[in-house]
Amino acid sequence: MQRLYNGMRSRWNRLFRYKSVRPTINTIQTQEESPTEDKPHTKKRPSDQDNVNNPVHYNQAGIECIDAIEAALDEGFEYYLQGNIMKYLWRYRYKNGAEDLKKAEWYNKKLIELKEKK
């Protein structure tokens, strides 16, 4: 985990070494200039929303995020699915419980469909 953290920190530092992406002093707003800064940007979810099979936030302009990822990764998509299965099985006890297990199951079914097509 420490290696992963150090790698991410190293990439972050390389990114912000360039002045073109580093925020300038003039762009920082004080609380008086931006009174909504500390307010959360969350929206309430409808109670009937299915966060496992069809989350609303993964479908923009009629394109499912998973379909765009599959098109972009081509053969790497199988590894993407495996990684998500691992992630949700790893964290279910500590984060979302049964919902994470259902998400792992969803990715597993997707992987099975992919392998059966080949």
Phi, psi and omega in degrees: 000322180296321178298319179297315180299314180297321178296317179294319180296321179297316178297318179299315180296321178295322180297314186272008174287336183271135184293333184294335180252352180282131179295142180265165180298325184293339183269351181280130181255143176277172180298325180293325180283331183229079184293343181268004186302319184272357181281140180293149181258026183272148175249146178287136178273143172295144184293338181268006181289136179263102183281355180261305187270331184207066180291134184300323185288356177255012180229105180238132178056034177079006180249122176286135180303318182298326178290321177294320178295317179300317180294323182285323186271338181053249183286340178285351182299324179300318180290326175299315179297316179301318180297319179290324176300312178301315183301310184290327176290326181292319190260355189303325181291335189254345186237279189247009175057235185300327179298319177294324177295322178293323178294319177299319178296321180298313179294325178295317177297320179297319178295318178298315178302317181297316181290326179288333177290329185283000000 
